[in-house]
Amino acid sequence: MMRLIVISIAALLLTACSEKPQVLSPAYNRADGQAWQGAKNPYVVKGWAPGDKAVWETQLRSRSQYQNEYVKVN
């Protein structure tokens, strides 16, 4: 009887440690677009239109200059 209780407790503990499979459902399985395609909302930078890669890259370069400590000091 004791052996049956120990086996059932061990089986219960082992099943509690199992992990559910983490699979994307087909509804969420979509490809990402290019970064410069962007969002069409009122919060984008003035002068930039979604899909304009050259202006998007220019904006990235100008924003990164604000994070450059060498430029801030000199």
Biopython code that builds the backbone (N, CA, C, O; Angstrom):
import numpy as np
from Bio.PDB.StructureBuilder import StructureBuilder

atoms = [
    (1, "MET", "N", (0.825, -1.192, 0.000)),
    (1, "MET", "CA", (0.000, 0.000, 0.000)),
    (1, "MET", "C", (0.870, 1.257, 0.000)),
    (1, "MET", "O", (0.600, 2.209, -0.732)),
    (2, "MET", "N", (1.902, 1.249, 0.817)),
    (2, "MET", "CA", (2.802, 2.402, 0.896)),
    (2, "MET", "C", (3.525, 2.616, -0.428)),
    (2, "MET", "O", (3.746, 3.749, -0.855)),
    (3, "ARG", "N", (3.888, 1.509, -1.070)),
    (3, "ARG", "CA", (4.571, 1.585, -2.356)),
    (3, "ARG", "C", (3.655, 2.232, -3.402)),
    (3, "ARG", "O", (4.127, 3.026, -4.215)),
    (4, "LEU", "N", (2.384, 1.915, -3.397)),
    (4, "LEU", "CA", (1.421, 2.488, -4.330)),
    (4, "LEU", "C", (1.277, 3.993, -4.105)),
    (4, "LEU", "O", (1.173, 4.751, -5.069)),
    (5, "ILE", "N", (1.270, 4.425, -2.865)),
    (5, "ILE", "CA", (1.162, 5.848, -2.543)),
    (5, "ILE", "C", (2.410, 6.594, -3.008)),
    (5, "ILE", "O", (2.300, 7.685, -3.567)),
    (6, "VAL", "N", (3.574, 6.034, -2.789)),
    (6, "VAL", "CA", (4.831, 6.674, -3.205)),
    (6, "VAL", "C", (4.895, 6.776, -4.720)),
    (6, "VAL", "O", (5.312, 7.806, -5.250)),
    (7, "ILE", "N", (4.492, 5.734, -5.422)),
    (7, "ILE", "CA", (4.509, 5.745, -6.884)),
    (7, "ILE", "C", (3.515, 6.763, -7.419)),
    (7, "ILE", "O", (3.818, 7.476, -8.376)),
    (8, "SER", "N", (2.337, 6.841, -6.819)),
    (8, "SER", "CA", (1.336, 7.796, -7.302)),
    (8, "SER", "C", (1.772, 9.238, -7.030)),
    (8, "SER", "O", (1.522, 10.121, -7.850)),
    (9, "ILE", "N", (2.421, 9.485, -5.886)),
    (9, "ILE", "CA", (2.929, 10.823, -5.596)),
    (9, "ILE", "C", (4.050, 11.179, -6.560)),
    (9, "ILE", "O", (4.110, 12.313, -7.037)),
    (10, "ALA", "N", (4.940, 10.238, -6.857)),
    (10, "ALA", "CA", (6.030, 10.486, -7.809)),
    (10, "ALA", "C", (5.469, 10.773, -9.202)),
    (10, "ALA", "O", (5.955, 11.670, -9.892)),
    (11, "ALA", "N", (4.462, 10.027, -9.613)),
    (11, "ALA", "CA", (3.837, 10.258, -10.916)),
    (11, "ALA", "C", (3.156, 11.625, -10.957)),
    (11, "ALA", "O", (3.228, 12.321, -11.970)),
    (12, "LEU", "N", (2.506, 12.008, -9.880)),
    (12, "LEU", "CA", (1.853, 13.318, -9.802)),
    (12, "LEU", "C", (2.879, 14.440, -9.887)),
    (12, "LEU", "O", (2.650, 15.434, -10.576)),
    (13, "LEU", "N", (4.003, 14.296, -9.199)),
    (13, "LEU", "CA", (5.039, 15.319, -9.235)),
    (13, "LEU", "C", (5.681, 15.429, -10.616)),
    (13, "LEU", "O", (6.001, 16.529, -11.066)),
    (14, "LEU", "N", (5.866, 14.307, -11.281)),
    (14, "LEU", "CA", (6.464, 14.335, -12.612)),
    (14, "LEU", "C", (5.524, 14.949, -13.642)),
    (14, "LEU", "O", (5.982, 15.637, -14.554)),
    (15, "THR", "N", (4.234, 14.719, -13.516)),
    (15, "THR", "CA", (3.302, 15.329, -14.460)),
    (15, "THR", "C", (3.152, 16.818, -14.204)),
    (15, "THR", "O", (2.831, 17.570, -15.125)),
    (16, "ALA", "N", (3.375, 17.259, -12.980)),
    (16, "ALA", "CA", (3.291, 18.685, -12.674)),
    (16, "ALA", "C", (4.453, 19.450, -13.297)),
    (16, "ALA", "O", (4.353, 20.661, -13.492)),
    (17, "CYS", "N", (5.538, 18.777, -13.610)),
    (17, "CYS", "CA", (6.716, 19.431, -14.173)),
    (17, "CYS", "C", (6.686, 19.476, -15.697)),
    (17, "CYS", "O", (7.608, 20.011, -16.312)),
    (18, "SER", "N", (5.665, 18.936, -16.304)),
    (18, "SER", "CA", (5.630, 18.923, -17.765)),
    (18, "SER", "C", (5.340, 20.320, -18.291)),
    (18, "SER", "O", (4.776, 21.152, -17.580)),
    (19, "GLU", "N", (5.726, 20.576, -19.536)),
    (19, "GLU", "CA", (5.558, 21.884, -20.139)),
    (19, "GLU", "C", (4.641, 21.774, -21.342)),
    (19, "GLU", "O", (4.736, 20.826, -22.122)),
    (20, "LYS", "N", (3.760, 22.738, -21.488)),
    (20, "LYS", "CA", (2.865, 22.755, -22.633)),
    (20, "LYS", "C", (3.659, 23.131, -23.875)),
    (20, "LYS", "O", (4.591, 23.930, -23.785)),
    (21, "PRO", "N", (3.314, 22.578, -25.030)),
    (21, "PRO", "CA", (4.023, 22.962, -26.251)),
    (21, "PRO", "C", (3.740, 24.425, -26.601)),
    (21, "PRO", "O", (2.607, 24.892, -26.482)),
    (22, "GLN", "N", (4.770, 25.133, -27.031)),
    (22, "GLN", "CA", (4.644, 26.551, -27.366)),
    (22, "GLN", "C", (4.697, 26.704, -28.881)),
    (22, "GLN", "O", (5.760, 26.922, -29.462)),
    (23, "VAL", "N", (3.546, 26.587, -29.499)),
    (23, "VAL", "CA", (3.442, 26.626, -30.950)),
    (23, "VAL", "C", (2.567, 27.813, -31.329)),
    (23, "VAL", "O", (1.535, 28.059, -30.704)),
    (24, "LEU", "N", (2.983, 28.544, -32.350)),
    (24, "LEU", "CA", (2.180, 29.656, -32.830)),
    (24, "LEU", "C", (0.962, 29.133, -33.569)),
    (24, "LEU", "O", (1.040, 28.172, -34.335)),
    (25, "SER", "N", (-0.141, 29.773, -33.329)),
    (25, "SER", "CA", (-1.343, 29.407, -34.071)),
    (25, "SER", "C", (-1.267, 30.052, -35.453)),
    (25, "SER", "O", (-0.556, 31.041, -35.633)),
    (26, "PRO", "N", (-1.976, 29.514, -36.412)),
    (26, "PRO", "CA", (-1.913, 30.090, -37.772)),
    (26, "PRO", "C", (-2.371, 31.545, -37.827)),
    (26, "PRO", "O", (-1.961, 32.276, -38.728)),
    (27, "ALA", "N", (-3.202, 31.981, -36.895)),
    (27, "ALA", "CA", (-3.675, 33.366, -36.898)),
    (27, "ALA", "C", (-2.532, 34.343, -36.612)),
    (27, "ALA", "O", (-2.568, 35.474, -37.097)),
    (28, "TYR", "N", (-1.534, 33.943, -35.849)),
    (28, "TYR", "CA", (-0.424, 34.826, -35.507)),
    (28, "TYR", "C", (0.816, 34.581, -36.354)),
    (28, "TYR", "O", (1.814, 35.283, -36.191)),
    (29, "ASN", "N", (0.780, 33.633, -37.225)),
    (29, "ASN", "CA", (1.941, 33.300, -38.046)),
    (29, "ASN", "C", (1.929, 34.179, -39.290)),
    (29, "ASN", "O", (1.369, 33.797, -40.317)),
    (30, "ARG", "N", (2.546, 35.354, -39.200)),
    (30, "ARG", "CA", (2.595, 36.268, -40.323)),
    (30, "ARG", "C", (4.008, 36.799, -40.477)),
    (30, "ARG", "O", (4.766, 36.850, -39.509)),
    (31, "ALA", "N", (4.352, 37.182, -41.653)),
    (31, "ALA", "CA", (5.694, 37.691, -41.918)),
    (31, "ALA", "C", (5.777, 39.169, -41.554)),
    (31, "ALA", "O", (4.810, 39.910, -41.733)),
    (32, "ASP", "N", (6.913, 39.591, -41.051)),
    (32, "ASP", "CA", (7.128, 40.999, -40.739)),
    (32, "ASP", "C", (7.474, 41.752, -42.012)),
    (32, "ASP", "O", (8.078, 41.204, -42.935)),
    (33, "GLY", "N", (7.087, 42.994, -42.043)),
    (33, "GLY", "CA", (7.442, 43.855, -43.164)),
    (33, "GLY", "C", (8.786, 44.506, -42.922)),
    (33, "GLY", "O", (9.424, 44.279, -41.894)),
    (34, "GLN", "N", (9.199, 45.297, -43.851)),
    (34, "GLN", "CA", (10.452, 46.032, -43.697)),
    (34, "GLN", "C", (10.263, 47.137, -42.663)),
    (34, "GLN", "O", (9.154, 47.642, -42.492)),
    (35, "ALA", "N", (11.315, 47.509, -41.988)),
    (35, "ALA", "CA", (11.220, 48.491, -40.911)),
    (35, "ALA", "C", (10.783, 49.858, -41.424)),
    (35, "ALA", "O", (10.055, 50.564, -40.726)),
    (36, "TRP", "N", (11.197, 50.245, -42.601)),
    (36, "TRP", "CA", (10.867, 51.569, -43.108)),
    (36, "TRP", "C", (9.450, 51.641, -43.664)),
    (36, "TRP", "O", (8.994, 52.720, -44.044)),
    (37, "GLN", "N", (8.747, 50.514, -43.718)),
    (37, "GLN", "CA", (7.352, 50.563, -44.151)),
    (37, "GLN", "C", (6.515, 51.318, -43.132)),
    (37, "GLN", "O", (5.611, 52.070, -43.498)),
    (38, "GLY", "N", (6.817, 51.119, -41.850)),
    (38, "GLY", "CA", (6.273, 51.926, -40.778)),
    (38, "GLY", "C", (4.774, 51.893, -40.606)),
    (38, "GLY", "O", (4.049, 51.177, -41.296)),
    (39, "ALA", "N", (4.345, 52.693, -39.661)),
    (39, "ALA", "CA", (2.929, 52.797, -39.328)),
    (39, "ALA", "C", (2.356, 54.071, -39.920)),
    (39, "ALA", "O", (3.059, 55.066, -40.097)),
    (40, "LYS", "N", (1.099, 54.022, -40.213)),
    (40, "LYS", "CA", (0.416, 55.207, -40.719)),
    (40, "LYS", "C", (-0.400, 55.774, -39.567)),
    (40, "LYS", "O", (-1.574, 55.449, -39.394)),
    (41, "ASN", "N", (0.250, 56.633, -38.780)),
    (41, "ASN", "CA", (-0.431, 57.270, -37.657)),
    (41, "ASN", "C", (0.112, 58.686, -37.487)),
    (41, "ASN", "O", (1.115, 59.040, -38.108)),
    (42, "PRO", "N", (-0.534, 59.497, -36.659)),
    (42, "PRO", "CA", (-0.100, 60.900, -36.536)),
    (42, "PRO", "C", (1.177, 61.103, -35.717)),
    (42, "PRO", "O", (1.610, 62.242, -35.546)),
    (43, "TYR", "N", (1.784, 60.041, -35.213)),
    (43, "TYR", "CA", (2.941, 60.181, -34.330)),
    (43, "TYR", "C", (4.283, 60.003, -35.035)),
    (43, "TYR", "O", (5.321, 59.988, -34.374)),
    (44, "VAL", "N", (4.286, 59.870, -36.334)),
    (44, "VAL", "CA", (5.546, 59.727, -37.054)),
    (44, "VAL", "C", (6.205, 61.090, -37.196)),
    (44, "VAL", "O", (5.543, 62.116, -37.041)),
    (45, "VAL", "N", (7.497, 61.115, -37.488)),
    (45, "VAL", "CA", (8.259, 62.352, -37.636)),
    (45, "VAL", "C", (7.769, 63.102, -38.864)),
    (45, "VAL", "O", (7.456, 62.500, -39.891)),
    (46, "LYS", "N", (7.707, 64.421, -38.748)),
    (46, "LYS", "CA", (7.272, 65.242, -39.878)),
    (46, "LYS", "C", (8.254, 65.092, -41.027)),
    (46, "LYS", "O", (9.467, 65.061, -40.819)),
    (47, "GLY", "N", (7.737, 65.003, -42.212)),
    (47, "GLY", "CA", (8.573, 64.868, -43.394)),
    (47, "GLY", "C", (8.853, 63.430, -43.778)),
    (47, "GLY", "O", (9.508, 63.178, -44.789)),
    (48, "TRP", "N", (8.371, 62.486, -42.995)),
    (48, "TRP", "CA", (8.596, 61.077, -43.313)),
    (48, "TRP", "C", (7.288, 60.429, -43.701)),
    (48, "TRP", "O", (6.275, 60.598, -43.023)),
    (49, "ALA", "N", (7.311, 59.695, -44.778)),
    (49, "ALA", "CA", (6.129, 58.968, -45.233)),
    (49, "ALA", "C", (6.440, 57.479, -45.161)),
    (49, "ALA", "O", (7.559, 57.077, -45.477)),
    (50, "PRO", "N", (5.492, 56.660, -44.758)),
    (50, "PRO", "CA", (5.741, 55.215, -44.714)),
    (50, "PRO", "C", (6.192, 54.692, -46.077)),
    (50, "PRO", "O", (5.560, 54.967, -47.097)),
    (51, "GLY", "N", (7.267, 53.951, -46.083)),
    (51, "GLY", "CA", (7.816, 53.388, -47.307)),
    (51, "GLY", "C", (9.012, 54.155, -47.847)),
    (51, "GLY", "O", (9.619, 53.711, -48.821)),
    (52, "ASP", "N", (9.371, 55.274, -47.265)),
    (52, "ASP", "CA", (10.495, 56.087, -47.726)),
    (52, "ASP", "C", (11.755, 55.653, -46.991)),
    (52, "ASP", "O", (12.026, 56.118, -45.884)),
    (53, "LYS", "N", (12.517, 54.768, -47.602)),
    (53, "LYS", "CA", (13.684, 54.167, -46.952)),
    (53, "LYS", "C", (14.804, 55.183, -46.707)),
    (53, "LYS", "O", (15.448, 55.143, -45.659)),
    (54, "ALA", "N", (15.041, 56.077, -47.644)),
    (54, "ALA", "CA", (16.149, 57.029, -47.505)),
    (54, "ALA", "C", (15.928, 57.974, -46.326)),
    (54, "ALA", "O", (16.848, 58.215, -45.545)),
    (55, "VAL", "N", (14.731, 58.504, -46.193)),
    (55, "VAL", "CA", (14.443, 59.420, -45.087)),
    (55, "VAL", "C", (14.462, 58.660, -43.767)),
    (55, "VAL", "O", (14.886, 59.206, -42.749)),
    (56, "TRP", "N", (14.011, 57.417, -43.768)),
    (56, "TRP", "CA", (14.019, 56.589, -42.557)),
    (56, "TRP", "C", (15.452, 56.385, -42.064)),
    (56, "TRP", "O", (15.724, 56.502, -40.869)),
    (57, "GLU", "N", (16.375, 56.075, -42.998)),
    (57, "GLU", "CA", (17.775, 55.888, -42.619)),
    (57, "GLU", "C", (18.402, 57.195, -42.121)),
    (57, "GLU", "O", (19.212, 57.176, -41.194)),
    (58, "THR", "N", (18.038, 58.317, -42.725)),
    (58, "THR", "CA", (18.540, 59.610, -42.272)),
    (58, "THR", "C", (18.065, 59.903, -40.854)),
    (58, "THR", "O", (18.839, 60.394, -40.032)),
    (59, "GLN", "N", (16.817, 59.611, -40.563)),
    (59, "GLN", "CA", (16.281, 59.806, -39.216)),
    (59, "GLN", "C", (17.021, 58.949, -38.195)),
    (59, "GLN", "O", (17.319, 59.412, -37.094)),
    (60, "LEU", "N", (17.317, 57.703, -38.555)),
    (60, "LEU", "CA", (18.062, 56.829, -37.644)),
    (60, "LEU", "C", (19.446, 57.383, -37.344)),
    (60, "LEU", "O", (19.896, 57.360, -36.198)),
    (61, "ARG", "N", (20.123, 57.883, -38.383)),
    (61, "ARG", "CA", (21.456, 58.451, -38.175)),
    (61, "ARG", "C", (21.396, 59.687, -37.286)),
    (61, "ARG", "O", (22.239, 59.852, -36.404)),
    (62, "SER", "N", (20.417, 60.552, -37.503)),
    (62, "SER", "CA", (20.334, 61.765, -36.696)),
    (62, "SER", "C", (19.950, 61.441, -35.255)),
    (62, "SER", "O", (20.439, 62.099, -34.337)),
    (63, "ARG", "N", (19.102, 60.461, -35.031)),
    (63, "ARG", "CA", (18.746, 60.068, -33.663)),
    (63, "ARG", "C", (19.935, 59.443, -32.947)),
    (63, "ARG", "O", (20.117, 59.655, -31.748)),
    (64, "SER", "N", (20.736, 58.683, -33.662)),
    (64, "SER", "CA", (21.877, 58.036, -33.014)),
    (64, "SER", "C", (22.940, 59.052, -32.616)),
    (64, "SER", "O", (23.712, 58.799, -31.691)),
    (65, "GLN", "N", (22.995, 60.190, -33.292)),
    (65, "GLN", "CA", (23.965, 61.222, -32.919)),
    (65, "GLN", "C", (23.651, 61.818, -31.551)),
    (65, "GLN", "O", (24.558, 62.292, -30.867)),
    (66, "TYR", "N", (22.378, 61.804, -31.138)),
    (66, "TYR", "CA", (22.024, 62.285, -29.807)),
    (66, "TYR", "C", (22.487, 61.326, -28.716)),
    (66, "TYR", "O", (22.550, 61.705, -27.547)),
    (67, "GLN", "N", (22.810, 60.097, -29.083)),
    (67, "GLN", "CA", (23.260, 59.116, -28.110)),
    (67, "GLN", "C", (24.772, 58.957, -28.119)),
    (67, "GLN", "O", (25.305, 58.172, -27.335)),
    (68, "ASN", "N", (25.466, 59.666, -28.968)),
    (68, "ASN", "CA", (26.902, 59.574, -29.090)),
    (68, "ASN", "C", (27.550, 60.522, -28.072)),
    (68, "ASN", "O", (27.434, 61.740, -28.207)),
    (69, "GLU", "N", (28.213, 59.987, -27.080)),
    (69, "GLU", "CA", (28.832, 60.789, -26.019)),
    (69, "GLU", "C", (29.979, 61.667, -26.551)),
    (69, "GLU", "O", (30.215, 62.755, -26.026)),
    (70, "TYR", "N", (30.674, 61.211, -27.564)),
    (70, "TYR", "CA", (31.764, 61.996, -28.118)),
    (70, "TYR", "C", (31.239, 63.294, -28.721)),
    (70, "TYR", "O", (31.861, 64.345, -28.572)),
    (71, "VAL", "N", (30.100, 63.224, -29.400)),
    (71, "VAL", "CA", (29.509, 64.415, -29.995)),
    (71, "VAL", "C", (28.996, 65.351, -28.912)),
    (71, "VAL", "O", (29.085, 66.570, -29.054)),
    (72, "LYS", "N", (28.454, 64.788, -27.821)),
    (72, "LYS", "CA", (27.928, 65.613, -26.726)),
    (72, "LYS", "C", (29.043, 66.403, -26.036)),
    (72, "LYS", "O", (28.849, 67.566, -25.683)),
    (73, "VAL", "N", (30.199, 65.785, -25.846)),
    (73, "VAL", "CA", (31.291, 66.406, -25.104)),
    (73, "VAL", "C", (32.004, 67.458, -25.957)),
    (73, "VAL", "O", (32.348, 68.527, -25.452)),
    (74, "ASN", "N", (32.223, 67.181, -27.206)),
    (74, "ASN", "CA", (32.998, 68.096, -28.074)),
    (74, "ASN", "C", (32.148, 69.097, -28.752)),
    (74, "ASN", "O", (32.654, 69.927, -29.507)),
]
sb = StructureBuilder()
sb.init_structure("model")
sb.init_model(0)
sb.init_chain("A")
sb.init_seg("    ")
for serial, (resi, resn, name, xyz) in enumerate(atoms, 1):
    if name == "N":
        sb.init_residue(resn, " ", resi, " ")
    sb.init_atom(name, np.array(xyz, "f"), 0.0, 1.0, " ", f" {name:<3s}", serial, name[0])
structure = sb.get_structure()
